[in-house]
Amino acid sequence: MGIMQTTGITAGQNLQRLIYLAVCGLIFAYVCVLAIGVLIGDWLFDADGQPIATDFLAFWGAGKFVLQGHAADAYNWEIHKSVSSAESGAVFDGYYSWQYPPTFLVVTPALALVSYPAALVSWMAFGITLYAFALRLIGGTCIAILAAMAWPPVLWNTAVGQNGFVTAALLGAAIASIEKRPALAGLFFGLLTYKPQFGLIIPLALIAGGDWRVIGWATISATAMAVLSIAVFGTQIWSDFFDTAAKINGIILVDGRADFSKLQSLYGFVRALGGSLTTAWIAQGFLIAVLSTGIIWIWLKKGAFDVKAAALATATVLASPYAFIYDFVALAVPLVFLGKTGFSAKESAVVIAAGILVGWGPSEYAPTAFLAALLVLGLVIGRALQVYPIPMRLPASQARAARVN
């Protein structure tokens, strides 16, 4: 018996070491990819030493406008391109548009205090720090945090300088704080309104769970940010934001000029297959309805908070029709919640498959990140059914026999 126990412990330790080496190897590979990108002129600087334009230029340029006292110009695509290109030295085709609420503009000046390449690296360092903090708040172990750092969208997000780390951090920290720190949870949910498309499911969960203090603090947080933006920039800037948001919706969701296959949502998948606008919205609406029903059901239940948290995080990502590959950094959040009790061999295989899919990146053949999210949703459903089994109705004859026995 002692030998069997020792063998079991050794096997478990060896598996843990193997996982540790694998995730560290992936993180090292990401660092190498970025370093090589700098050396060959594919990241930060081109072969001539000029800065390379990425998505982050929209953030940096917006910060420049705020510092110059012309915040509203961030929503003017032509002016944004002209000024951000001249100030950064990055020449590019098309536009890196700014379509975020004025509440996010409040923090952008900090990004524009240094050069564009230095700001990009600083923005990524800041985001990764927040991301690690949120994972620790969830209760993730050292190996879980390392695994989340090795989650493939981490590389995608870093390469383009997007906000996936911040989104994942706010979502994860908010959900993790619901039970014991409702004020903190509300603060984080309020800050998350900078990405309003991720707020479709969250209110339903909070209402079903009776988390009224969280709702109250979230309302205060979001309102305070809006009031602050008005105090700093005036009311007209909100009109500029809504005009730009409508323009973005028309260009990306209706016209597909950003390529529907890059949209990692059911809506984008239907449009990429040639489906009409109406068909795509019906499909996305049906998905939102199903996710909403499931979230309400599970959040009405008692206990098993980690499963409920994983369900909410996954549904939040899936419900948005406007989601790109960098947004799927947030998919690490439900995996960390579920991983607190470990994964079975089958569950581990699903996690690996999801990682491969989302690591593959946008494809014209399939919405890889969306499919990865569906795999994670499958894990969540499996765990939920273990904790909250659905009673099966027996045939009348069997029911009578059970009562007699």
TIMIRO-870129 format. One record per residue (C-alpha): x, y, z; residue in one letter; residue number from 1. Coordinates in Angstrom, 1 decimal. Each point is the difference from the previous one (the first is absolute). Layout:
+--------+--------+--------+------+-----+
:     c1 :     c2 :     c3 : type : seq :
+--------+--------+--------+------+-----+
:      X :      Y :      Z :    a : NUM :
...
+--------+--------+--------+------+-----+
END
This chain:
+--------+--------+--------+------+-----+
:     c1 :     c2 :     c3 : type : seq :
+--------+--------+--------+------+-----+
:    0.0 :    0.0 :    0.0 :    m :   1 :
:    2.8 :    2.4 :    0.9 :    g :   2 :
:    1.8 :   -0.8 :   -3.3 :    i :   3 :
:   -3.2 :    0.8 :   -2.0 :    m :   4 :
:   -0.5 :    3.3 :    1.9 :    q :   5 :
:    3.6 :    1.0 :   -0.6 :    t :   6 :
:   -0.3 :   -0.9 :   -3.7 :    t :   7 :
:   -3.2 :    2.1 :   -0.3 :    g :   8 :
:    1.6 :    3.0 :    1.7 :    i :   9 :
:    3.1 :   -0.3 :   -2.2 :    t :  10 :
:   -2.2 :   -0.2 :   -3.1 :    a :  11 :
:   -2.0 :    3.1 :    1.1 :    g :  12 :
:    3.2 :    1.9 :    0.7 :    q :  13 :
:    1.5 :   -0.9 :   -3.4 :    n :  14 :
:   -3.2 :    1.1 :   -1.7 :    l :  15 :
:    0.1 :    3.3 :    1.8 :    q :  16 :
:    3.7 :    0.5 :   -1.0 :    r :  17 :
:   -0.9 :   -0.8 :   -3.6 :    l :  18 :
:   -2.8 :    2.6 :    0.0 :    i :  19 :
:    2.3 :    2.5 :    1.6 :    y :  20 :
:    2.6 :   -0.5 :   -2.6 :    l :  21 :
:   -2.5 :    0.1 :   -2.8 :    a :  22 :
:   -1.5 :    3.4 :    1.1 :    v :  23 :
:    3.4 :    1.5 :    0.7 :    c :  24 :
:    1.1 :   -1.2 :   -3.5 :    g :  25 :
:   -3.0 :    1.7 :   -1.6 :    l :  26 :
:    0.7 :    3.3 :    1.8 :    i :  27 :
:    3.6 :   -0.2 :   -1.0 :    f :  28 :
:   -1.0 :   -0.6 :   -3.6 :    a :  29 :
:   -2.3 :    3.1 :    0.1 :    y :  30 :
:    2.9 :    2.1 :    1.3 :    v :  31 :
:    2.2 :   -1.4 :   -2.8 :    c :  32 :
:   -2.6 :    0.7 :   -2.7 :    v :  33 :
:   -0.2 :    3.6 :    1.1 :    l :  34 :
:    3.7 :    0.4 :    0.3 :    a :  35 :
:    0.6 :   -1.5 :   -3.4 :    i :  36 :
:   -2.8 :    2.3 :   -1.3 :    g :  37 :
:    2.0 :    3.0 :    1.2 :    v :  38 :
:    3.2 :   -1.2 :   -1.4 :    l :  39 :
:   -1.4 :   -0.7 :   -3.5 :    i :  40 :
:   -2.1 :    3.1 :   -0.1 :    g :  41 :
:   -3.4 :   -1.6 :    0.5 :    d :  42 :
:   -1.0 :    1.4 :    3.4 :    w :  43 :
:    0.4 :    3.5 :    1.5 :    l :  44 :
:    2.4 :    1.2 :   -2.7 :    f :  45 :
:    0.4 :   -0.9 :   -3.7 :    d :  46 :
:    3.2 :   -0.7 :   -1.8 :    a :  47 :
:    0.7 :    3.7 :   -0.4 :    d :  48 :
:   -0.4 :    0.7 :    3.7 :    g :  49 :
:   -3.4 :    1.6 :   -0.4 :    q :  50 :
:   -2.8 :   -0.8 :    2.5 :    p :  51 :
:   -2.5 :   -2.6 :   -1.3 :    i :  52 :
:   -3.7 :    1.0 :    0.3 :    a :  53 :
:   -2.1 :   -2.4 :    2.0 :    t :  54 :
:   -3.5 :    0.1 :    1.7 :    d :  55 :
:    1.7 :    1.8 :    2.9 :    f :  56 :
:    0.5 :    3.1 :   -2.1 :    l :  57 :
:   -3.7 :    0.8 :    0.5 :    a :  58 :
:    0.5 :    0.1 :    3.8 :    f :  59 :
:    3.2 :    1.9 :   -0.2 :    w :  60 :
:   -1.4 :    2.5 :   -2.5 :    g :  61 :
:   -3.1 :    0.6 :    2.1 :    a :  62 :
:    2.3 :    0.8 :    2.9 :    g :  63 :
:    1.9 :    2.5 :   -2.1 :    k :  64 :
:   -3.3 :    1.8 :   -0.8 :    f :  65 :
:   -0.9 :    0.2 :    3.7 :    v :  66 :
:    3.4 :    1.4 :    0.9 :    l :  67 :
:   -0.4 :    2.6 :   -2.8 :    q :  68 :
:   -3.4 :    1.0 :    1.2 :    g :  69 :
:   -1.9 :   -1.3 :   -3.0 :    h :  70 :
:   -1.5 :   -3.3 :    1.4 :    a :  71 :
:   -2.9 :    0.0 :   -2.4 :    a :  72 :
:    2.4 :   -0.2 :   -3.0 :    d :  73 :
:    0.7 :   -3.6 :    1.1 :    a :  74 :
:   -3.4 :   -0.9 :   -1.5 :    y :  75 :
:    0.9 :    1.6 :   -3.4 :    n :  76 :
:    1.6 :   -2.7 :   -2.0 :    w :  77 :
:    1.8 :    2.2 :   -2.5 :    e :  78 :
:    1.4 :    2.3 :    2.7 :    i :  79 :
:    0.9 :   -2.9 :    2.2 :    h :  80 :
:    2.0 :   -1.7 :   -2.8 :    k :  81 :
:    1.8 :    3.2 :   -1.0 :    s :  82 :
:    1.1 :    1.0 :    3.5 :    v :  83 :
:    0.8 :   -3.4 :    1.4 :    s :  84 :
:    2.1 :   -0.9 :   -3.1 :    s :  85 :
:    1.9 :    3.3 :    0.1 :    a :  86 :
:    0.5 :   -0.2 :    3.8 :    e :  87 :
:    1.0 :   -3.7 :    0.1 :    s :  88 :
:    1.9 :   -0.2 :   -3.3 :    g :  89 :
:   -2.0 :   -3.1 :   -1.0 :    a :  90 :
:   -1.4 :    0.0 :   -3.5 :    v :  91 :
:   -3.0 :   -2.2 :   -0.8 :    f :  92 :
:   -2.9 :   -0.5 :   -2.3 :    d :  93 :
:   -3.6 :    0.1 :    1.2 :    g :  94 :
:   -0.9 :    1.1 :    3.5 :    y :  95 :
:    0.6 :   -1.0 :    3.6 :    y :  96 :
:   -3.3 :    1.4 :    1.2 :    s :  97 :
:   -0.9 :    1.1 :    3.6 :    w :  98 :
:   -3.5 :   -1.2 :    0.8 :    q :  99 :
:    0.1 :   -0.3 :    3.8 :    y : 100 :
:   -2.2 :    2.0 :    2.4 :    p : 101 :
:    1.4 :    3.3 :    1.3 :    p : 102 :
:    0.4 :   -1.7 :    3.4 :    t : 103 :
:    3.0 :   -1.8 :   -1.5 :    f : 104 :
:    1.5 :    3.2 :   -1.3 :    l : 105 :
:    0.5 :    1.1 :    3.5 :    v : 106 :
:    2.9 :   -2.4 :    0.4 :    v : 107 :
:    1.6 :    0.2 :   -3.4 :    t : 108 :
:    2.2 :    3.1 :    0.7 :    p : 109 :
:    2.3 :   -2.3 :    2.1 :    a : 110 :
:    0.6 :   -2.1 :   -3.1 :    l : 111 :
:    1.2 :    3.0 :   -2.1 :    a : 112 :
:    2.5 :    1.4 :    2.4 :    l : 113 :
:    2.8 :   -2.1 :   -1.6 :    v : 114 :
:    0.8 :   -1.0 :   -3.6 :    s : 115 :
:   -2.4 :   -2.3 :   -1.8 :    y : 116 :
:    2.2 :   -3.2 :    0.2 :    p : 117 :
:    0.9 :    0.6 :    3.6 :    a : 118 :
:   -3.7 :    0.6 :    0.8 :    a : 119 :
:   -1.0 :   -3.3 :   -1.7 :    l : 120 :
:    2.5 :   -2.0 :    2.1 :    v : 121 :
:   -1.1 :    1.9 :    3.2 :    s : 122 :
:   -3.7 :   -0.6 :   -0.8 :    w : 123 :
:    0.6 :   -3.8 :   -0.4 :    m : 124 :
:    2.0 :   -0.1 :    3.2 :    a : 125 :
:   -2.8 :    1.8 :    1.8 :    f : 126 :
:   -2.6 :   -2.3 :   -1.5 :    g : 127 :
:    1.8 :   -3.2 :    0.9 :    i : 128 :
:    0.5 :    1.2 :    3.6 :    t : 129 :
:   -3.8 :    0.7 :    0.3 :    l : 130 :
:   -0.7 :   -3.4 :   -1.6 :    y : 131 :
:    2.3 :   -1.8 :    2.5 :    a : 132 :
:   -1.6 :    1.9 :    2.9 :    f : 133 :
:   -3.5 :   -1.1 :   -1.1 :    a : 134 :
:    1.0 :   -3.6 :   -0.4 :    l : 135 :
:    1.5 :    0.1 :    3.5 :    r : 136 :
:   -3.2 :    1.5 :    1.3 :    l : 137 :
:   -1.9 :   -2.9 :   -1.6 :    i : 138 :
:    2.1 :   -2.3 :    2.1 :    g : 139 :
:    2.2 :   -1.3 :   -2.7 :    g : 140 :
:    3.2 :   -1.8 :    1.0 :    t : 141 :
:    3.4 :    0.9 :   -1.3 :    c : 142 :
:   -0.3 :   -2.7 :   -2.7 :    i : 143 :
:   -3.5 :    1.2 :   -0.9 :    a : 144 :
:    1.2 :    3.6 :   -0.5 :    i : 145 :
:    2.9 :   -1.2 :   -2.1 :    l : 146 :
:   -2.4 :   -2.1 :   -2.1 :    a : 147 :
:   -2.2 :    3.1 :   -0.5 :    a : 148 :
:    3.1 :    1.9 :   -1.1 :    m : 149 :
:    0.7 :   -2.8 :   -2.5 :    a : 150 :
:   -3.6 :    0.2 :   -1.3 :    w : 151 :
:    0.5 :    0.7 :   -3.8 :    p : 152 :
:   -2.1 :    3.3 :   -0.2 :    p : 153 :
:    2.6 :    1.5 :    2.3 :    v : 154 :
:    2.4 :    0.0 :   -3.0 :    l : 155 :
:   -2.6 :    1.3 :   -2.4 :    w : 156 :
:   -0.9 :    2.9 :    2.4 :    n : 157 :
:    3.6 :    0.9 :    0.7 :    t : 158 :
:    0.9 :    0.1 :   -3.7 :    a : 159 :
:   -2.6 :    2.6 :   -0.9 :    v : 160 :
:    0.0 :    1.9 :    3.3 :    g : 161 :
:   -3.7 :   -0.5 :    0.7 :    q : 162 :
:   -2.1 :    0.1 :    3.2 :    n : 163 :
:   -0.6 :   -3.7 :    0.5 :    g : 164 :
:    2.0 :   -0.1 :    3.2 :    f : 165 :
:   -2.0 :    2.8 :    1.6 :    v : 166 :
:   -3.3 :   -1.4 :   -1.1 :    t : 167 :
:    0.9 :   -3.5 :    1.4 :    a : 168 :
:    1.3 :    1.6 :    3.2 :    a : 169 :
:   -3.1 :    2.1 :    0.7 :    l : 170 :
:   -2.4 :   -2.9 :   -0.8 :    l : 171 :
:    2.0 :   -2.5 :    2.1 :    g : 172 :
:    0.5 :    2.3 :    2.9 :    a : 173 :
:   -3.6 :    1.1 :    0.0 :    a : 174 :
:   -1.4 :   -3.5 :    0.0 :    i : 175 :
:    2.5 :   -1.2 :    2.6 :    a : 176 :
:   -1.0 :    2.8 :    2.4 :    s : 177 :
:   -3.8 :   -0.4 :   -0.2 :    i : 178 :
:   -0.4 :   -2.2 :    3.1 :    e : 179 :
:    2.4 :    1.7 :    2.5 :    k : 180 :
:    0.7 :    3.5 :   -1.4 :    r : 181 :
:   -3.2 :    1.2 :   -1.7 :    p : 182 :
:    1.2 :    3.6 :   -0.1 :    a : 183 :
:    3.2 :   -1.0 :   -1.8 :    l : 184 :
:   -1.9 :   -2.2 :   -2.4 :    a : 185 :
:   -2.3 :    2.9 :   -0.8 :    g : 186 :
:    3.0 :    2.3 :   -0.6 :    l : 187 :
:    1.5 :   -2.5 :   -2.4 :    f : 188 :
:   -3.3 :   -0.6 :   -1.8 :    f : 189 :
:   -0.5 :    3.7 :   -0.3 :    g : 190 :
:    3.5 :    0.4 :   -1.6 :    l : 191 :
:   -0.8 :   -2.9 :   -2.4 :    l : 192 :
:   -2.6 :    2.2 :   -1.6 :    t : 193 :
:    2.8 :    1.4 :   -2.2 :    y : 194 :
:   -0.9 :   -3.1 :   -2.0 :    k : 195 :
:   -3.8 :    0.2 :    0.0 :    p : 196 :
:   -0.4 :   -3.0 :   -2.3 :    q : 197 :
:    1.1 :   -2.2 :    2.9 :    f : 198 :
:   -2.8 :    1.1 :    2.3 :    g : 199 :
:   -2.9 :   -2.0 :   -1.6 :    l : 200 :
:    0.0 :   -2.9 :    2.5 :    i : 201 :
:    1.6 :    1.3 :    3.2 :    i : 202 :
:   -3.1 :    1.9 :    1.3 :    p : 203 :
:   -2.2 :   -3.1 :   -0.4 :    l : 204 :
:    2.4 :   -2.0 :    2.2 :    a : 205 :
:    0.2 :    2.6 :    2.7 :    l : 206 :
:   -3.8 :    0.4 :    0.1 :    i : 207 :
:   -0.5 :   -3.8 :    0.1 :    a : 208 :
:    2.6 :   -0.3 :    2.7 :    g : 209 :
:   -1.6 :    2.8 :    2.0 :    g : 210 :
:    3.3 :    1.9 :    0.0 :    d : 211 :
:   -1.6 :    3.4 :    0.4 :    w : 212 :
:    2.9 :    1.6 :    1.8 :    r : 213 :
:    2.2 :   -0.9 :   -3.0 :    v : 214 :
:   -2.5 :    1.5 :   -2.4 :    i : 215 :
:   -0.2 :    3.2 :    2.1 :    g : 216 :
:    3.7 :    0.4 :    0.2 :    w : 217 :
:    0.4 :   -0.7 :   -3.8 :    a : 218 :
:   -2.6 :    2.7 :   -0.7 :    t : 219 :
:    1.8 :    2.5 :    2.2 :    i : 220 :
:    3.3 :   -0.9 :   -1.6 :    s : 221 :
:   -1.2 :    0.3 :   -3.6 :    a : 222 :
:   -1.9 :    3.2 :    0.7 :    t : 223 :
:    3.0 :    1.5 :    1.7 :    a : 224 :
:    2.2 :   -0.7 :   -3.0 :    m : 225 :
:   -2.6 :    1.5 :   -2.3 :    a : 226 :
:   -0.3 :    3.1 :    2.1 :    v : 227 :
:    3.8 :    0.4 :    0.2 :    l : 228 :
:    0.2 :   -0.3 :   -3.8 :    s : 229 :
:   -2.6 :    2.7 :   -0.4 :    i : 230 :
:    1.8 :    2.2 :    2.5 :    a : 231 :
:    3.2 :   -0.3 :   -1.8 :    v : 232 :
:   -1.1 :   -0.1 :   -3.7 :    f : 233 :
:   -3.5 :    1.4 :    0.0 :    g : 234 :
:   -3.3 :   -1.5 :   -1.2 :    t : 235 :
:    0.6 :    0.3 :   -3.7 :    q : 236 :
:    2.7 :   -2.7 :    0.0 :    i : 237 :
:   -2.7 :   -2.6 :    0.9 :    w : 238 :
:   -1.9 :    0.9 :   -3.2 :    s : 239 :
:    3.3 :   -0.4 :   -1.9 :    d : 240 :
:    0.4 :   -3.4 :    1.6 :    f : 241 :
:   -3.5 :   -1.2 :   -0.9 :    f : 242 :
:    0.5 :    1.2 :   -3.6 :    d : 243 :
:    3.3 :   -1.9 :   -0.3 :    t : 244 :
:   -1.5 :   -3.1 :    1.6 :    a : 245 :
:   -2.8 :    0.0 :   -2.6 :    a : 246 :
:    2.6 :    0.5 :   -2.8 :    k : 247 :
:    2.1 :   -2.9 :    1.3 :    i : 248 :
:   -3.1 :   -2.3 :    0.3 :    n : 249 :
:   -0.8 :    0.8 :   -3.6 :    g : 250 :
:    3.5 :   -0.6 :   -1.3 :    i : 251 :
:    0.8 :   -3.2 :    2.0 :    i : 252 :
:   -3.3 :   -1.6 :    0.8 :    l : 253 :
:   -2.0 :    1.0 :   -3.1 :    v : 254 :
:    2.5 :    0.6 :   -2.9 :    d : 255 :
:    2.7 :   -2.4 :    1.3 :    g : 256 :
:    2.8 :    2.2 :   -1.1 :    r : 257 :
:    2.2 :   -1.4 :    2.8 :    a : 258 :
:   -0.6 :   -3.5 :   -1.3 :    d : 259 :
:   -2.8 :   -2.1 :    1.6 :    f : 260 :
:    2.3 :   -2.9 :    0.5 :    s : 261 :
:    2.0 :    2.0 :    2.6 :    k : 262 :
:   -3.1 :    0.5 :    2.1 :    l : 263 :
:    0.1 :   -2.9 :    2.5 :    q : 264 :
:   -3.7 :   -0.2 :    0.7 :    s : 265 :
:   -3.0 :   -1.9 :   -1.3 :    l : 266 :
:   -1.1 :    3.1 :   -1.8 :    y : 267 :
:    3.3 :    0.3 :   -1.8 :    g : 268 :
:    0.0 :   -3.7 :   -0.9 :    f : 269 :
:   -3.5 :    0.2 :   -1.6 :    v : 270 :
:    1.0 :    3.2 :   -1.9 :    r : 271 :
:    3.3 :   -1.7 :   -1.1 :    a : 272 :
:   -2.0 :   -2.9 :   -1.4 :    l : 273 :
:   -2.0 :    2.4 :   -2.1 :    g : 274 :
:   -3.0 :    0.3 :    2.3 :    g : 275 :
:   -2.1 :    3.2 :    0.0 :    s : 276 :
:    0.0 :    2.7 :    2.6 :    l : 277 :
:   -3.4 :   -1.2 :    1.3 :    t : 278 :
:    1.1 :   -3.7 :    0.1 :    t : 279 :
:    3.2 :    0.9 :    1.9 :    a : 280 :
:   -1.9 :    2.1 :    2.6 :    w : 281 :
:   -2.6 :   -2.7 :    0.5 :    i : 282 :
:    2.7 :   -2.6 :    0.6 :    a : 283 :
:    1.9 :    2.3 :    2.4 :    q : 284 :
:   -3.3 :    0.9 :    1.7 :    g : 285 :
:   -0.9 :   -3.7 :    0.5 :    f : 286 :
:    3.5 :   -0.7 :    1.5 :    l : 287 :
:   -0.4 :    3.0 :    2.4 :    i : 288 :
:   -3.4 :   -1.3 :    1.0 :    a : 289 :
:    1.3 :   -3.5 :    0.7 :    v : 290 :
:    3.0 :    1.3 :    1.9 :    l : 291 :
:   -2.3 :    2.3 :    2.0 :    s : 292 :
:   -2.3 :   -2.8 :    0.9 :    t : 293 :
:    2.9 :   -2.1 :    1.2 :    g : 294 :
:    1.6 :    2.8 :    2.0 :    i : 295 :
:   -3.2 :    0.8 :    1.7 :    i : 296 :
:   -0.6 :   -3.7 :    0.8 :    w : 297 :
:    3.5 :   -0.6 :    1.5 :    i : 298 :
:    0.1 :    3.3 :    1.9 :    w : 299 :
:   -3.3 :   -0.7 :    1.7 :    l : 300 :
:    1.6 :   -3.1 :    1.5 :    k : 301 :
:    1.9 :    0.0 :    3.3 :    k : 302 :
:    3.7 :   -0.8 :    0.4 :    g : 303 :
:    2.6 :   -1.1 :   -2.5 :    a : 304 :
:    1.1 :    3.6 :   -0.6 :    f : 305 :
:    3.0 :   -1.0 :   -2.2 :    d : 306 :
:   -2.2 :   -1.8 :   -2.5 :    v : 307 :
:   -2.5 :    3.0 :    0.0 :    k : 308 :
:    3.0 :    2.4 :   -0.5 :    a : 309 :
:    1.4 :   -2.1 :   -2.9 :    a : 310 :
:   -3.4 :   -0.1 :   -1.6 :    a : 311 :
:   -0.4 :    3.8 :    0.2 :    l : 312 :
:    3.5 :    0.7 :   -1.3 :    a : 313 :
:   -0.5 :   -2.3 :   -3.0 :    t : 314 :
:   -3.5 :    1.3 :   -0.8 :    a : 315 :
:    1.2 :    3.6 :    0.2 :    t : 316 :
:    2.6 :   -0.7 :   -2.8 :    v : 317 :
:   -2.4 :   -2.1 :   -2.2 :    l : 318 :
:   -2.9 :    2.4 :    0.2 :    a : 319 :
:    1.8 :    2.9 :   -1.6 :    s : 320 :
:   -0.5 :    0.2 :   -3.8 :    p : 321 :
:    3.1 :    2.3 :   -0.1 :    y : 322 :
:    3.0 :   -2.0 :    1.1 :    a : 323 :
:    3.4 :   -0.4 :   -1.4 :    f : 324 :
:    2.9 :   -2.5 :    0.7 :    i : 325 :
:    1.5 :    2.3 :    2.7 :    y : 326 :
:   -3.2 :    0.0 :    2.0 :    d : 327 :
:    0.4 :   -3.7 :    0.6 :    f : 328 :
:    2.7 :    0.6 :    2.6 :    v : 329 :
:   -3.1 :    0.2 :    2.2 :    a : 330 :
:   -0.7 :   -3.7 :   -0.7 :    l : 331 :
:    2.8 :   -0.8 :    2.4 :    a : 332 :
:   -2.2 :    1.3 :    2.8 :    v : 333 :
:   -2.5 :   -2.9 :    0.0 :    p : 334 :
:    2.8 :   -2.5 :   -0.4 :    l : 335 :
:    1.7 :    1.3 :    3.1 :    v : 336 :
:   -3.3 :   -0.2 :    1.9 :    f : 337 :
:   -0.6 :   -3.6 :   -1.1 :    l : 338 :
:    3.7 :   -0.9 :    0.5 :    g : 339 :
:   -0.1 :    0.7 :    3.7 :    k : 340 :
:   -1.3 :   -3.6 :    0.5 :    t : 341 :
:    2.1 :   -1.4 :   -2.8 :    g : 342 :
:   -0.8 :   -1.5 :   -3.4 :    f : 343 :
:   -0.7 :   -3.6 :   -0.9 :    s : 344 :
:    1.9 :   -1.6 :   -2.9 :    a : 345 :
:   -3.0 :    0.7 :   -2.3 :    k : 346 :
:   -0.3 :    3.6 :    1.2 :    e : 347 :
:    3.7 :    0.6 :   -0.5 :    s : 348 :
:   -0.3 :   -1.2 :   -3.6 :    a : 349 :
:   -2.9 :    2.4 :   -0.5 :    v : 350 :
:    2.1 :    2.9 :    1.4 :    v : 351 :
:    2.9 :   -0.9 :   -2.2 :    i : 352 :
:   -2.3 :   -0.2 :   -3.1 :    a : 353 :
:   -1.4 :    3.5 :    0.9 :    a : 354 :
:    3.5 :    1.3 :    0.4 :    g : 355 :
:    1.0 :   -1.3 :   -3.4 :    i : 356 :
:   -3.1 :    1.5 :   -1.7 :    l : 357 :
:    0.4 :    3.4 :    1.5 :    v : 358 :
:    3.7 :    0.0 :   -0.5 :    g : 359 :
:   -0.5 :   -0.8 :   -3.7 :    w : 360 :
:   -1.4 :    3.5 :   -0.4 :    g : 361 :
:   -2.6 :    1.4 :   -2.3 :    p : 362 :
:   -0.8 :   -2.3 :   -2.9 :    s : 363 :
:   -2.1 :    0.5 :   -3.1 :    e : 364 :
:   -1.2 :   -3.6 :    0.4 :    y : 365 :
:   -1.3 :    0.1 :    3.6 :    a : 366 :
:   -0.3 :    2.4 :    3.0 :    p : 367 :
:    2.7 :   -1.8 :    2.0 :    t : 368 :
:   -0.3 :    2.1 :    3.2 :    a : 369 :
:   -3.8 :   -0.3 :    0.0 :    f : 370 :
:    0.3 :   -3.7 :   -0.3 :    l : 371 :
:    2.6 :    0.0 :    2.8 :    a : 372 :
:   -2.6 :    1.9 :    2.2 :    a : 373 :
:   -2.6 :   -2.7 :   -0.9 :    l : 374 :
:    2.4 :   -2.7 :    1.3 :    l : 375 :
:    0.5 :    1.9 :    3.2 :    v : 376 :
:   -3.8 :    0.4 :    0.3 :    l : 377 :
:   -0.3 :   -3.8 :   -0.4 :    g : 378 :
:    2.4 :   -0.3 :    3.0 :    l : 379 :
:   -2.2 :    2.4 :    2.0 :    v : 380 :
:   -3.2 :   -1.9 :   -0.8 :    i : 381 :
:    1.6 :   -3.3 :    1.0 :    g : 382 :
:    1.1 :    1.4 :    3.3 :    r : 383 :
:   -3.4 :    1.6 :    0.6 :    a : 384 :
:   -1.8 :   -3.2 :   -0.7 :    l : 385 :
:    2.2 :   -1.8 :    2.5 :    q : 386 :
:   -0.8 :    2.6 :    2.7 :    v : 387 :
:   -3.6 :    0.6 :   -1.0 :    y : 388 :
:   -1.3 :   -3.2 :   -1.6 :    p : 389 :
:   -3.3 :    0.4 :   -1.9 :    i : 390 :
:   -2.5 :   -2.5 :    1.5 :    p : 391 :
:   -1.3 :   -2.4 :   -2.6 :    m : 392 :
:   -3.7 :   -0.9 :    0.0 :    r : 393 :
:   -0.6 :   -3.8 :    0.3 :    l : 394 :
:   -2.7 :   -1.7 :   -1.9 :    p : 395 :
:   -3.2 :   -0.4 :    2.1 :    a : 396 :
:    0.5 :   -3.8 :    0.6 :    s : 397 :
:    3.6 :    0.6 :    1.2 :    q : 398 :
:   -1.0 :    2.9 :    2.2 :    a : 399 :
:   -2.7 :   -2.2 :    1.7 :    r : 400 :
:    2.5 :   -2.8 :    0.5 :    a : 401 :
:    2.5 :    2.5 :    1.5 :    a : 402 :
:   -2.7 :    1.3 :    2.4 :    r : 403 :
:   -0.9 :   -3.6 :    1.1 :    v : 404 :
:    3.6 :   -0.9 :    0.6 :    n : 405 :
+--------+--------+--------+------+-----+
END
